[in-house]
Amino acid sequence: MCDDLTTADTEARTGLSRRELAALGGATMAGMLVAQEAIAAGPALSEGLVSVPATDGAIDAFFVHPARGRHPAVIMWPDIAGLREAYRAMARRLAGMGYAVIVPNQYYRSTKAPVAEKLAEWFQPATQKRLAPMIARIDGAGVARDAMALVKWLDAQPAVDRKRGVGTCGYCMTGPFTFRTAAAMPGRVKAAASFHGGGLVTDKGDSPHRMLGQARAAFLVAIARNDDARAPGEKDVLKKTFAADHLAAEVEVYPADHGWCTLDAPMYDKAQAEKAWGRLLKLLGHL
């Protein structure tokens, strides 16, 4: 996920200092415009903030879906900067394609969203210091509990087609959340996508990749080139694990840097983000 090495990579590729990266605002408007154009061309949507009962408290979240009909549900886990306008825009775009999308605040155990207004704030040392204890409160077992609570809540919504499978996608720190979501609810989660996800393969007993044997989903793993350069063997471990567990999976290293799919990211890459978006839509066809 985003860390000091990611920051150093971004500084080197953009030529901007950490302070300049933190000050970015309108520099990522290209990504937001892509989503706005897609939303405008789609069907009328219904949206709002919701509260999902969970074992560890109430998960505040953003829920959006076509105003009419029932639709397959998707859990969209936001990146390290949490639930904010960039992810609301991404959720609206996906809803416009015919999905009921929920974006949870993964930091609900500590505070309600937003924890940041844009990803650029992550590059501020004060923001990293503030989020560190919030991140520490999230563990694999907790993510699994949250996933079960979210699926249960979605299945109770009139806008959700319970006859269809549930999908999930995650970005940066929540890429591995998708593995845990699929493993926690194998009877419901049928598609899972990780975009520039960090920590998919670790040496821990509960490493996300070790959870795959419990899943019954199709997977998409889109890896950033700088993440791959740092740990080139991880993609091979993932491919072998998917094959051993007899799971359909697409594992690919993209010619883009960590964070390239997130609309407000300084490293947003429109061409590669649109490619990844297209692969996500194809994956969700499994629902």
Backbone as CSV, one residue per row, in Angstrom:
resi,resn,N_x,N_y,N_z,CA_x,CA_y,CA_z,C_x,C_y,C_z
1,MET,0.847,-1.187,0.000,0.000,0.000,0.000,0.886,1.241,0.000
2,CYS,0.288,2.436,0.053,1.075,3.662,0.057,2.000,3.687,1.271
3,ASP,3.292,3.918,1.033,4.258,3.977,2.108,5.357,4.936,1.699
4,ASP,6.448,4.979,2.472,7.527,5.914,2.150,8.149,5.614,0.793
5,LEU,8.226,4.316,0.424,8.783,3.979,-0.886,7.873,4.462,-2.002
6,THR,6.562,4.339,-1.817,5.617,4.841,-2.810,5.769,6.348,-2.952
7,THR,5.901,7.037,-1.836,6.087,8.481,-1.868,7.351,8.848,-2.615
8,ALA,8.430,8.120,-2.349,9.695,8.395,-3.033,9.563,8.165,-4.536
9,ASP,8.875,7.079,-4.926,8.639,6.811,-6.343,7.881,7.960,-6.990
10,THR,6.838,8.422,-6.318,6.004,9.483,-6.874,6.781,10.785,-6.989
11,GLU,7.590,11.100,-5.986,8.420,12.305,-6.046,9.376,12.228,-7.238
12,ALA,9.974,11.036,-7.432,10.941,10.876,-8.518,10.296,10.997,-9.886
13,ARG,9.114,10.387,-10.058,8.466,10.375,-11.377,7.795,11.695,-11.723
14,THR,7.270,12.398,-10.711,6.572,13.657,-10.983,7.489,14.872,-10.894
15,GLY,8.625,14.718,-10.194,9.512,15.852,-9.994,9.005,16.801,-8.921
16,LEU,7.970,16.378,-8.177,7.382,17.207,-7.132,7.867,16.753,-5.757
17,SER,7.981,17.707,-4.843,8.363,17.370,-3.476,7.156,16.841,-2.726
18,ARG,7.397,16.287,-1.545,6.306,15.792,-0.713,5.314,16.918,-0.405
19,ARG,5.824,18.112,-0.127,4.935,19.251,0.156,4.120,19.615,-1.067
20,GLU,4.739,19.597,-2.249,4.011,19.927,-3.477,2.953,18.867,-3.796
21,LEU,3.280,17.596,-3.543,2.294,16.532,-3.756,1.097,16.719,-2.835
22,ALA,1.372,17.091,-1.593,0.288,17.272,-0.629,-0.619,18.430,-1.006
23,ALA,-0.083,19.396,-1.757,-0.867,20.570,-2.131,-1.696,20.356,-3.392
24,LEU,-1.519,19.225,-4.042,-2.246,18.981,-5.283,-3.749,19.002,-5.051
25,GLY,-4.448,19.639,-5.932,-5.904,19.669,-5.858,-6.474,19.435,-7.225
26,GLY,-6.436,20.464,-8.074,-7.005,20.367,-9.409,-6.166,19.557,-10.373
27,ALA,-4.966,19.144,-9.974,-4.086,18.432,-10.897,-4.640,17.075,-11.302
28,THR,-5.592,16.547,-10.546,-6.143,15.235,-10.863,-7.564,15.323,-11.406
29,MET,-7.932,16.489,-11.923,-9.281,16.686,-12.439,-9.581,15.804,-13.643
30,ALA,-8.559,15.381,-14.360,-8.793,14.527,-15.533,-9.541,13.268,-15.134
31,GLY,-9.141,12.678,-14.020,-9.811,11.472,-13.559,-11.244,11.734,-13.161
32,MET,-11.482,12.839,-12.464,-12.838,13.154,-12.036,-13.742,13.429,-13.228
33,LEU,-13.209,14.056,-14.257,-14.008,14.347,-15.446,-14.429,13.061,-16.159
34,VAL,-13.539,12.076,-16.189,-13.881,10.788,-16.795,-15.112,10.211,-16.123
35,ALA,-15.121,10.226,-14.792,-16.256,9.673,-14.046,-17.511,10.507,-14.254
36,GLN,-17.374,11.833,-14.236,-18.539,12.706,-14.388,-19.211,12.517,-15.739
37,GLU,-18.415,12.363,-16.788,-18.978,12.155,-18.121,-19.735,10.830,-18.192
38,ALA,-19.167,9.792,-17.584,-19.810,8.482,-17.592,-21.109,8.509,-16.784
39,ILE,-21.091,9.208,-15.652,-22.274,9.286,-14.802,-23.399,10.016,-15.536
40,ALA,-23.060,11.107,-16.217,-24.060,11.902,-16.924,-24.738,11.104,-18.029
41,ALA,-24.003,10.140,-18.601,-24.547,9.353,-19.712,-25.358,8.156,-19.249
42,GLY,-25.357,7.880,-17.956,-26.012,6.682,-17.446,-27.427,6.939,-16.947
43,PRO,-28.036,5.941,-16.318,-29.407,6.065,-15.814,-29.471,6.916,-14.551
44,ALA,-30.680,7.306,-14.171,-30.872,8.045,-12.923,-30.450,7.162,-11.756
45,LEU,-29.782,7.770,-10.795,-29.272,7.022,-9.654,-29.916,7.487,-8.355
46,SER,-29.926,6.594,-7.387,-30.335,6.916,-6.031,-29.130,6.701,-5.136
47,GLU,-28.831,7.646,-4.257,-27.638,7.520,-3.422,-27.852,8.142,-2.058
48,GLY,-26.960,7.774,-1.134,-27.010,8.365,0.188,-26.016,7.724,1.127
49,LEU,-25.831,8.351,2.280,-24.985,7.788,3.324,-25.813,6.823,4.150
50,VAL,-25.233,5.697,4.504,-25.953,4.666,5.252,-25.105,4.208,6.432
51,SER,-25.742,3.499,7.346,-25.059,2.930,8.507,-25.321,1.432,8.519
52,VAL,-24.253,0.654,8.530,-24.362,-0.803,8.458,-23.975,-1.408,9.808
53,PRO,-24.878,-2.093,10.474,-24.542,-2.723,11.760,-23.470,-3.797,11.571
54,ALA,-22.456,-3.767,12.410,-21.375,-4.752,12.338,-20.959,-5.152,13.742
55,THR,-20.196,-6.209,13.847,-19.758,-6.707,15.150,-18.990,-5.667,15.938
56,ASP,-18.163,-4.872,15.234,-17.287,-3.918,15.906,-17.857,-2.507,15.955
57,GLY,-19.116,-2.335,15.570,-19.730,-1.008,15.579,-20.586,-0.804,14.349
58,ALA,-20.875,0.443,14.030,-21.680,0.777,12.852,-20.765,1.307,11.756
59,ILE,-20.798,0.661,10.594,-19.966,1.080,9.461,-20.697,2.176,8.695
60,ASP,-20.132,3.385,8.681,-20.721,4.420,7.833,-20.230,4.189,6.409
61,ALA,-21.112,4.381,5.446,-20.798,4.030,4.062,-21.630,4.869,3.099
62,PHE,-21.210,4.859,1.843,-21.930,5.513,0.754,-22.544,4.420,-0.107
63,PHE,-23.839,4.531,-0.375,-24.550,3.509,-1.144,-25.228,4.169,-2.332
64,VAL,-24.981,3.639,-3.535,-25.549,4.210,-4.754,-25.972,3.087,-5.688
65,HIS,-27.102,3.296,-6.376,-27.626,2.263,-7.264,-28.590,2.897,-8.256
66,PRO,-28.880,2.235,-9.366,-29.899,2.758,-10.282,-31.221,2.962,-9.539
67,ALA,-31.920,4.024,-9.895,-33.141,4.373,-9.168,-34.237,3.326,-9.306
68,ARG,-34.173,2.533,-10.357,-35.199,1.510,-10.571,-34.577,0.118,-10.670
69,GLY,-35.338,-0.862,-10.242,-34.936,-2.250,-10.429,-34.037,-2.805,-9.351
70,ARG,-33.703,-4.091,-9.513,-32.776,-4.797,-8.625,-31.482,-5.082,-9.378
71,HIS,-30.376,-5.026,-8.673,-29.080,-5.099,-9.341,-28.068,-5.875,-8.501
72,PRO,-27.088,-6.514,-9.140,-26.049,-7.189,-8.361,-25.276,-6.175,-7.519
73,ALA,-24.889,-6.585,-6.332,-24.210,-5.686,-5.398,-22.700,-5.771,-5.534
74,VAL,-22.041,-4.643,-5.273,-20.575,-4.570,-5.294,-20.105,-3.797,-4.066
75,ILE,-19.146,-4.373,-3.351,-18.479,-3.670,-2.248,-17.201,-3.064,-2.801
76,MET,-17.111,-1.743,-2.807,-15.926,-1.035,-3.291,-15.155,-0.503,-2.083
77,TRP,-14.044,-1.145,-1.780,-13.208,-0.720,-0.649,-12.288,0.409,-1.105
78,PRO,-12.292,1.570,-0.434,-11.446,2.691,-0.863,-9.994,2.540,-0.420
79,ASP,-9.129,3.346,-0.992,-7.702,3.264,-0.689,-7.386,3.844,0.687
80,ILE,-6.133,4.040,0.944,-5.669,4.399,2.287,-6.218,5.725,2.791
81,ALA,-6.618,6.624,1.878,-7.186,7.910,2.289,-8.675,7.814,2.580
82,GLY,-9.269,6.645,2.390,-10.633,6.394,2.835,-11.740,6.900,1.931
83,LEU,-12.955,6.808,2.432,-14.166,7.211,1.727,-14.185,8.728,1.545
84,ARG,-14.266,9.148,0.272,-14.258,10.569,-0.064,-14.864,10.748,-1.448
85,GLU,-14.837,11.952,-1.986,-15.527,12.219,-3.245,-14.998,11.383,-4.399
86,ALA,-13.707,11.130,-4.468,-13.164,10.330,-5.581,-13.830,8.961,-5.634
87,TYR,-14.028,8.347,-4.469,-14.641,7.012,-4.455,-16.154,7.073,-4.591
88,ARG,-16.751,8.169,-4.178,-18.174,8.327,-4.471,-18.385,8.439,-5.981
89,ALA,-17.488,9.164,-6.656,-17.584,9.291,-8.112,-17.366,7.950,-8.800
90,MET,-16.393,7.176,-8.334,-16.139,5.856,-8.909,-17.324,4.924,-8.684
91,ALA,-17.944,5.027,-7.503,-19.111,4.199,-7.202,-20.291,4.592,-8.078
92,ARG,-20.479,5.892,-8.272,-21.572,6.337,-9.146,-21.378,5.827,-10.568
93,ARG,-20.150,5.878,-11.029,-19.891,5.390,-12.387,-20.245,3.913,-12.509
94,LEU,-19.866,3.129,-11.513,-20.161,1.707,-11.549,-21.664,1.462,-11.412
95,ALA,-22.319,2.230,-10.565,-23.768,2.105,-10.427,-24.465,2.394,-11.753
96,GLY,-23.916,3.334,-12.495,-24.487,3.666,-13.793,-24.390,2.530,-14.799
97,MET,-23.560,1.544,-14.491,-23.441,0.361,-15.343,-24.377,-0.753,-14.884
98,GLY,-25.192,-0.460,-13.859,-26.187,-1.441,-13.444,-25.869,-2.201,-12.167
99,TYR,-25.128,-1.570,-11.248,-24.767,-2.234,-9.996,-25.205,-1.415,-8.789
100,ALA,-25.473,-2.116,-7.689,-25.751,-1.469,-6.408,-24.436,-1.469,-5.634
101,VAL,-23.851,-0.294,-5.450,-22.468,-0.188,-4.966,-22.414,0.455,-3.581
102,ILE,-21.716,-0.193,-2.681,-21.491,0.380,-1.354,-19.996,0.615,-1.159
103,VAL,-19.661,1.790,-0.642,-18.266,2.147,-0.350,-18.164,2.360,1.159
104,PRO,-17.618,1.401,1.891,-17.552,1.532,3.354,-16.375,2.396,3.803
105,ASN,-16.523,2.973,4.968,-15.430,3.658,5.638,-14.670,2.618,6.445
106,GLN,-13.506,2.201,5.956,-12.767,1.132,6.637,-12.232,1.571,7.995
107,TYR,-12.278,2.889,8.278,-11.777,3.412,9.551,-12.894,3.645,10.568
108,TYR,-14.051,3.047,10.366,-15.201,3.327,11.233,-14.942,3.011,12.698
109,ARG,-14.006,2.104,12.979,-13.698,1.779,14.380,-13.090,2.973,15.107
110,SER,-12.533,3.906,14.339,-11.857,5.058,14.918,-12.617,6.363,14.726
111,THR,-13.233,6.552,13.554,-13.908,7.815,13.255,-14.794,7.651,12.032
112,LYS,-15.707,8.568,11.842,-16.528,8.564,10.642,-15.754,9.219,9.501
113,ALA,-16.147,8.881,8.283,-15.524,9.478,7.102,-16.000,10.926,6.961
114,PRO,-15.170,11.772,6.318,-13.901,11.431,5.690,-12.725,11.601,6.642
115,VAL,-11.681,10.815,6.409,-10.432,11.021,7.132,-9.497,11.910,6.321
116,ALA,-9.803,12.055,5.024,-9.067,12.941,4.127,-9.997,13.313,2.982
117,GLU,-9.788,14.473,2.393,-10.620,14.918,1.273,-10.072,14.461,-0.065
118,LYS,-8.776,14.170,-0.110,-8.150,13.698,-1.348,-6.886,12.924,-1.000
119,LEU,-6.450,12.077,-1.935,-5.294,11.227,-1.680,-4.031,12.045,-1.426
120,ALA,-3.936,13.215,-2.044,-2.733,14.034,-1.874,-2.447,14.330,-0.409
121,GLU,-3.495,14.358,0.425,-3.280,14.626,1.848,-2.438,13.541,2.506
122,TRP,-2.451,12.318,1.920,-1.654,11.234,2.499,-0.172,11.588,2.536
123,PHE,0.281,12.434,1.638,1.698,12.766,1.571,2.121,13.753,2.661
124,GLN,1.190,14.211,3.460,1.511,15.079,4.591,1.892,14.201,5.789
125,PRO,3.052,14.398,6.370,3.446,13.588,7.540,2.412,13.612,8.654
126,ALA,1.741,14.741,8.840,0.732,14.830,9.905,-0.434,13.886,9.625
127,THR,-0.814,13.754,8.354,-1.908,12.850,8.000,-1.498,11.406,8.244
128,GLN,-0.291,11.060,7.859,0.191,9.698,8.068,0.255,9.373,9.562
129,LYS,0.687,10.321,10.354,0.752,10.110,11.803,-0.646,9.930,12.372
130,ARG,-1.620,10.701,11.867,-2.990,10.613,12.360,-3.652,9.303,11.976
131,LEU,-3.359,8.809,10.765,-3.998,7.586,10.295,-3.335,6.313,10.815
132,ALA,-2.082,6.393,11.215,-1.346,5.193,11.624,-2.096,4.369,12.677
133,PRO,-2.583,4.958,13.776,-3.298,4.138,14.757,-4.636,3.618,14.233
134,MET,-5.252,4.328,13.299,-6.502,3.851,12.698,-6.240,2.618,11.846
135,ILE,-5.159,2.659,11.090,-4.772,1.522,10.252,-4.449,0.317,11.132
136,ALA,-3.783,0.576,12.244,-3.375,-0.509,13.144,-4.565,-1.244,13.744
137,ARG,-5.719,-0.591,13.802,-6.909,-1.223,14.399,-7.611,-2.188,13.438
138,ILE,-7.159,-2.225,12.198,-7.804,-3.081,11.198,-6.960,-4.330,10.996
139,ASP,-7.532,-5.497,11.246,-6.816,-6.745,10.994,-7.646,-7.635,10.078
140,GLY,-7.060,-8.746,9.663,-7.722,-9.629,8.716,-9.049,-10.163,9.215
141,ALA,-9.091,-10.553,10.478,-10.328,-11.086,11.035,-11.411,-10.017,11.063
142,GLY,-11.007,-8.783,11.368,-11.959,-7.682,11.387,-12.517,-7.390,10.005
143,VAL,-11.656,-7.437,8.994,-12.118,-7.230,7.617,-13.139,-8.295,7.239
144,ALA,-12.879,-9.544,7.615,-13.817,-10.625,7.317,-15.162,-10.379,7.990
145,ARG,-15.141,-9.916,9.227,-16.394,-9.614,9.923,-17.140,-8.479,9.234
146,ASP,-16.380,-7.467,8.824,-17.002,-6.335,8.128,-17.630,-6.791,6.817
147,ALA,-16.917,-7.642,6.102,-17.432,-8.138,4.819,-18.751,-8.874,5.010
148,MET,-18.813,-9.710,6.036,-20.045,-10.452,6.294,-21.193,-9.506,6.643
149,ALA,-20.895,-8.477,7.421,-21.923,-7.502,7.788,-22.406,-6.732,6.561
150,LEU,-21.490,-6.364,5.693,-21.849,-5.603,4.497,-22.710,-6.438,3.545
151,VAL,-22.330,-7.693,3.345,-23.117,-8.557,2.459,-24.511,-8.781,3.042
152,LYS,-24.588,-9.012,4.348,-25.894,-9.204,4.992,-26.769,-7.977,4.794
153,TRP,-26.199,-6.795,4.970,-26.965,-5.556,4.813,-27.407,-5.376,3.360
154,LEU,-26.490,-5.614,2.429,-26.825,-5.473,1.010,-27.961,-6.412,0.614
155,ASP,-27.917,-7.626,1.105,-28.941,-8.600,0.748,-30.332,-8.218,1.264
156,ALA,-30.375,-7.285,2.198,-31.664,-6.843,2.732,-32.207,-5.610,2.006
157,GLN,-31.441,-5.101,1.011,-31.863,-3.875,0.327,-32.732,-4.179,-0.898
158,PRO,-33.823,-3.436,-1.080,-34.704,-3.653,-2.233,-34.002,-3.474,-3.577
159,ALA,-32.931,-2.678,-3.606,-32.234,-2.419,-4.864,-31.278,-3.538,-5.255
160,VAL,-31.076,-4.508,-4.378,-30.103,-5.580,-4.622,-30.806,-6.845,-5.102
161,ASP,-30.269,-7.417,-6.163,-30.768,-8.687,-6.701,-30.035,-9.826,-6.000
162,ARG,-30.688,-10.448,-5.051,-30.052,-11.507,-4.265,-29.858,-12.796,-5.049
163,LYS,-30.456,-12.863,-6.239,-30.254,-14.035,-7.083,-28.920,-13.963,-7.816
164,ARG,-28.304,-12.801,-7.813,-27.002,-12.609,-8.456,-25.913,-12.605,-7.390
165,GLY,-24.693,-12.902,-7.812,-23.578,-12.883,-6.884,-23.188,-11.467,-6.488
166,VAL,-22.347,-11.355,-5.465,-21.808,-10.081,-4.996,-20.388,-9.935,-5.539
167,GLY,-20.023,-8.721,-5.922,-18.662,-8.439,-6.361,-17.962,-7.553,-5.355
168,THR,-16.647,-7.495,-5.423,-15.893,-6.599,-4.557,-14.636,-6.130,-5.272
169,CYS,-14.268,-4.878,-5.038,-13.018,-4.347,-5.578,-12.357,-3.503,-4.502
170,GLY,-11.020,-3.504,-4.503,-10.278,-2.765,-3.489,-9.029,-2.153,-4.084
171,TYR,-8.565,-1.083,-3.462,-7.472,-0.287,-3.995,-6.431,-0.026,-2.906
172,CYS,-5.148,-0.167,-3.280,-4.073,0.145,-2.340,-4.188,-0.758,-1.104
173,MET,-4.370,-0.196,0.085,-4.395,-0.996,1.312,-5.563,-1.974,1.345
174,THR,-6.621,-1.709,0.544,-7.788,-2.584,0.582,-7.804,-3.612,-0.549
175,GLY,-6.764,-3.657,-1.358,-6.672,-4.740,-2.335,-6.814,-6.098,-1.657
176,PRO,-6.073,-6.348,-0.567,-6.216,-7.636,0.124,-7.566,-7.814,0.802
177,PHE,-8.284,-6.709,1.057,-9.622,-6.837,1.645,-10.527,-7.646,0.718
178,THR,-10.287,-7.552,-0.582,-11.145,-8.270,-1.526,-10.935,-9.782,-1.413
179,PHE,-9.711,-10.197,-1.170,-9.435,-11.623,-0.962,-10.177,-12.104,0.286
180,ARG,-10.100,-11.309,1.347,-10.731,-11.693,2.607,-12.256,-11.660,2.488
181,THR,-12.778,-10.722,1.701,-14.218,-10.651,1.482,-14.706,-11.897,0.761
182,ALA,-13.986,-12.291,-0.285,-14.366,-13.483,-1.046,-14.277,-14.741,-0.189
183,ALA,-13.273,-14.797,0.672,-13.105,-15.972,1.538,-14.150,-16.011,2.645
184,ALA,-14.562,-14.843,3.127,-15.520,-14.788,4.230,-16.927,-15.161,3.793
185,MET,-17.264,-14.858,2.530,-18.618,-15.111,2.035,-18.558,-15.854,0.699
186,PRO,-18.009,-17.069,0.692,-17.823,-17.784,-0.580,-19.125,-18.120,-1.297
187,GLY,-20.205,-18.228,-0.545,-21.474,-18.537,-1.170,-22.103,-17.357,-1.879
188,ARG,-21.633,-16.136,-1.585,-22.220,-14.935,-2.176,-21.259,-14.165,-3.073
189,VAL,-19.986,-14.080,-2.680,-19.031,-13.266,-3.437,-18.479,-14.064,-4.619
190,LYS,-18.756,-13.612,-5.819,-18.391,-14.345,-7.029,-17.353,-13.639,-7.887
191,ALA,-16.975,-12.418,-7.536,-15.972,-11.681,-8.312,-15.219,-10.752,-7.373
192,ALA,-13.883,-10.745,-7.476,-13.058,-9.925,-6.589,-11.888,-9.343,-7.370
193,ALA,-11.687,-8.033,-7.217,-10.627,-7.357,-7.963,-9.760,-6.521,-7.039
194,SER,-8.447,-6.655,-7.178,-7.483,-5.861,-6.423,-6.717,-4.979,-7.393
195,PHE,-6.723,-3.672,-7.133,-5.997,-2.721,-7.969,-4.874,-2.084,-7.157
196,HIS,-3.662,-2.233,-7.640,-2.436,-1.823,-6.944,-2.539,-2.101,-5.449
197,GLY,-2.979,-3.336,-5.141,-3.143,-3.746,-3.747,-1.813,-4.055,-3.081
198,GLY,-1.681,-3.670,-1.834,-0.462,-3.949,-1.084,-0.669,-5.061,-0.082
199,GLY,0.340,-5.885,0.140,0.250,-6.932,1.155,-0.605,-8.113,0.765
200,LEU,-0.681,-8.417,-0.516,-1.449,-9.588,-0.949,-0.753,-10.883,-0.578
201,VAL,0.570,-10.839,-0.560,1.376,-12.019,-0.224,2.316,-11.648,0.917
202,THR,2.154,-12.289,2.053,3.041,-12.067,3.189,3.473,-13.420,3.751
203,ASP,4.345,-13.403,4.747,4.788,-14.655,5.360,3.952,-15.031,6.581
204,LYS,2.844,-14.309,6.802,1.991,-14.593,7.950,1.033,-15.735,7.652
205,GLY,0.608,-16.406,8.689,-0.302,-17.530,8.518,-1.642,-17.137,7.932
206,ASP,-2.052,-15.872,8.174,-3.324,-15.415,7.629,-3.117,-14.462,6.452
207,SER,-2.016,-14.643,5.734,-1.756,-13.823,4.546,-2.957,-13.896,3.608
208,PRO,-3.331,-12.782,2.980,-4.490,-12.807,2.083,-4.452,-13.928,1.049
209,HIS,-3.277,-14.195,0.491,-3.224,-15.228,-0.545,-3.516,-16.620,0.026
210,ARG,-3.305,-16.796,1.326,-3.603,-18.093,1.952,-5.110,-18.278,2.185
211,MET,-5.870,-17.203,2.024,-7.318,-17.271,2.204,-8.033,-17.743,0.939
212,LEU,-7.327,-17.777,-0.173,-7.977,-18.046,-1.453,-8.622,-19.424,-1.528
213,GLY,-8.096,-20.366,-0.783,-8.664,-21.704,-0.808,-10.091,-21.747,-0.280
214,GLN,-10.492,-20.706,0.452,-11.847,-20.640,0.996,-12.811,-19.924,0.050
215,ALA,-12.275,-19.313,-1.002,-13.089,-18.503,-1.907,-13.657,-19.333,-3.057
216,ARG,-14.705,-18.801,-3.664,-15.326,-19.420,-4.837,-15.622,-18.335,-5.877
217,ALA,-14.689,-17.426,-6.044,-14.882,-16.274,-6.923,-13.891,-16.286,-8.074
218,ALA,-14.176,-15.470,-9.077,-13.211,-15.173,-10.132,-12.450,-13.922,-9.695
219,PHE,-11.166,-13.844,-10.024,-10.323,-12.765,-9.518,-9.644,-11.974,-10.631
220,LEU,-9.413,-10.701,-10.326,-8.606,-9.807,-11.152,-7.590,-9.153,-10.233
221,VAL,-6.310,-9.300,-10.538,-5.255,-8.677,-9.741,-4.425,-7.798,-10.670
222,ALA,-4.598,-6.496,-10.540,-3.882,-5.518,-11.365,-2.769,-4.911,-10.520
223,ILE,-1.537,-5.153,-10.918,-0.370,-4.813,-10.107,0.361,-3.603,-10.702
224,ALA,0.775,-2.680,-9.859,1.543,-1.522,-10.305,2.980,-1.929,-10.617
225,ARG,3.560,-1.276,-11.616,4.924,-1.656,-12.018,5.945,-1.425,-10.908
226,ASN,5.768,-0.354,-10.105,6.754,-0.126,-9.041,6.555,-1.095,-7.878
227,ASP,5.330,-1.536,-7.648,5.113,-2.584,-6.641,5.747,-3.891,-7.108
228,ASP,5.598,-4.196,-8.394,6.176,-5.424,-8.937,7.701,-5.379,-8.888
229,ALA,8.272,-4.212,-9.161,9.730,-4.081,-9.126,10.269,-4.343,-7.726
230,ARG,9.471,-3.989,-6.728,9.868,-4.175,-5.342,9.756,-5.623,-4.894
231,ALA,8.748,-6.321,-5.410,8.501,-7.714,-5.012,8.091,-8.515,-6.242
232,PRO,9.039,-8.774,-7.159,8.703,-9.423,-8.438,8.188,-10.849,-8.309
233,GLY,8.452,-11.500,-7.205,8.010,-12.884,-7.050,6.563,-13.038,-6.614
234,GLU,5.948,-11.948,-6.158,4.587,-12.053,-5.624,3.572,-12.463,-6.690
235,LYS,3.714,-11.951,-7.891,2.755,-12.310,-8.945,2.817,-13.794,-9.255
236,ASP,3.999,-14.364,-9.158,4.142,-15.793,-9.426,3.508,-16.624,-8.317
237,VAL,3.664,-16.172,-7.078,3.015,-16.854,-5.954,1.503,-16.812,-6.136
238,LEU,0.987,-15.656,-6.537,-0.457,-15.518,-6.731,-0.950,-16.438,-7.842
239,LYS,-0.247,-16.461,-8.952,-0.664,-17.310,-10.073,-0.689,-18.780,-9.661
240,LYS,0.341,-19.203,-8.939,0.397,-20.599,-8.494,-0.713,-20.908,-7.502
241,THR,-1.004,-19.948,-6.619,-2.045,-20.165,-5.617,-3.414,-20.243,-6.278
242,PHE,-3.686,-19.347,-7.214,-4.969,-19.396,-7.928,-5.121,-20.730,-8.649
243,ALA,-4.054,-21.178,-9.293,-4.111,-22.445,-10.032,-4.335,-23.620,-9.081
244,ALA,-3.623,-23.623,-7.957,-3.754,-24.721,-6.996,-5.152,-24.775,-6.388
245,ASP,-5.770,-23.591,-6.243,-7.111,-23.532,-5.653,-8.213,-23.589,-6.710
246,HIS,-7.809,-23.780,-7.973,-8.759,-23.929,-9.087,-9.686,-22.719,-9.220
247,LEU,-9.088,-21.532,-9.133,-9.839,-20.290,-9.243,-9.470,-19.569,-10.536
248,ALA,-10.461,-19.084,-11.249,-10.208,-18.291,-12.449,-9.606,-16.957,-12.019
249,ALA,-8.500,-16.571,-12.634,-7.832,-15.339,-12.205,-7.030,-14.713,-13.342
250,GLU,-7.054,-13.396,-13.358,-6.224,-12.612,-14.273,-5.256,-11.813,-13.419
251,VAL,-3.969,-12.085,-13.574,-2.936,-11.397,-12.814,-2.035,-10.681,-13.809
252,GLU,-1.961,-9.358,-13.716,-1.203,-8.596,-14.707,-0.499,-7.410,-14.058
253,VAL,0.724,-7.161,-14.500,1.464,-5.967,-14.097,1.171,-4.883,-15.127
254,TYR,0.687,-3.749,-14.664,0.350,-2.633,-15.556,1.530,-1.660,-15.644
255,PRO,1.715,-1.026,-16.805,2.791,-0.031,-16.948,2.384,1.301,-16.334
256,ALA,2.083,1.275,-15.050,1.643,2.454,-14.317,2.039,2.278,-12.859
257,ASP,2.064,3.396,-12.132,2.550,3.362,-10.757,1.441,3.159,-9.729
258,HIS,1.840,2.749,-8.551,0.914,2.499,-7.446,-0.037,3.674,-7.276
259,GLY,-1.341,3.372,-7.313,-2.348,4.419,-7.171,-2.961,4.865,-8.481
260,TRP,-2.549,4.261,-9.608,-2.931,4.792,-10.917,-4.424,4.742,-11.219
261,CYS,-5.186,3.921,-10.516,-6.628,3.790,-10.799,-7.496,4.801,-10.060
262,THR,-6.979,5.394,-9.006,-7.782,6.281,-8.162,-7.871,7.667,-8.779
263,LEU,-9.100,8.167,-8.920,-9.344,9.382,-9.695,-8.606,10.614,-9.192
264,ASP,-8.412,10.734,-7.878,-7.766,11.943,-7.363,-6.292,11.722,-7.025
265,ALA,-5.707,10.638,-7.519,-4.306,10.319,-7.192,-3.338,11.127,-8.059
266,PRO,-2.246,11.625,-7.483,-1.239,12.316,-8.287,-0.667,11.428,-9.396
267,MET,-0.714,10.101,-9.188,-0.166,9.170,-10.176,-1.253,8.569,-11.065
268,TYR,-2.460,9.153,-11.052,-3.549,8.673,-11.907,-3.088,8.616,-13.359
269,ASP,-3.373,7.490,-14.017,-3.013,7.277,-15.422,-4.293,6.934,-16.175
270,LYS,-4.811,7.881,-16.933,-6.122,7.704,-17.566,-6.176,6.464,-18.450
271,ALA,-5.191,6.279,-19.315,-5.229,5.153,-20.251,-5.223,3.822,-19.513
272,GLN,-4.320,3.677,-18.539,-4.228,2.409,-17.823,-5.378,2.231,-16.832
273,ALA,-5.891,3.344,-16.298,-7.050,3.254,-15.409,-8.282,2.793,-16.188
274,GLU,-8.432,3.279,-17.410,-9.572,2.870,-18.227,-9.448,1.407,-18.647
275,LYS,-8.229,0.961,-18.891,-8.031,-0.456,-19.191,-8.447,-1.300,-17.991
276,ALA,-7.994,-0.904,-16.801,-8.336,-1.652,-15.583,-9.841,-1.616,-15.332
277,TRP,-10.471,-0.484,-15.611,-11.920,-0.365,-15.442,-12.653,-1.345,-16.363
278,GLY,-12.176,-1.434,-17.590,-12.781,-2.370,-18.533,-12.643,-3.812,-18.071
279,ARG,-11.510,-4.147,-17.495,-11.310,-5.509,-16.990,-12.214,-5.765,-15.781
280,LEU,-12.432,-4.732,-14.966,-13.343,-4.878,-13.829,-14.749,-5.167,-14.321
281,LEU,-15.206,-4.437,-15.323,-16.560,-4.669,-15.844,-16.686,-6.075,-16.411
282,LYS,-15.653,-6.556,-17.073,-15.693,-7.922,-17.590,-15.772,-8.925,-16.446
283,LEU,-14.993,-8.692,-15.393,-15.008,-9.585,-14.224,-16.398,-9.623,-13.594
284,LEU,-17.006,-8.459,-13.466,-18.322,-8.414,-12.823,-19.398,-9.102,-13.646
285,GLY,-19.072,-9.447,-14.865,-19.993,-10.248,-15.661,-20.192,-11.634,-15.089
286,HIS,-19.333,-12.040,-14.134,-19.480,-13.341,-13.465,-20.623,-13.332,-12.453
287,LEU,-21.135,-12.140,-12.113,-22.158,-12.067,-11.072,-23.514,-12.542,-11.584
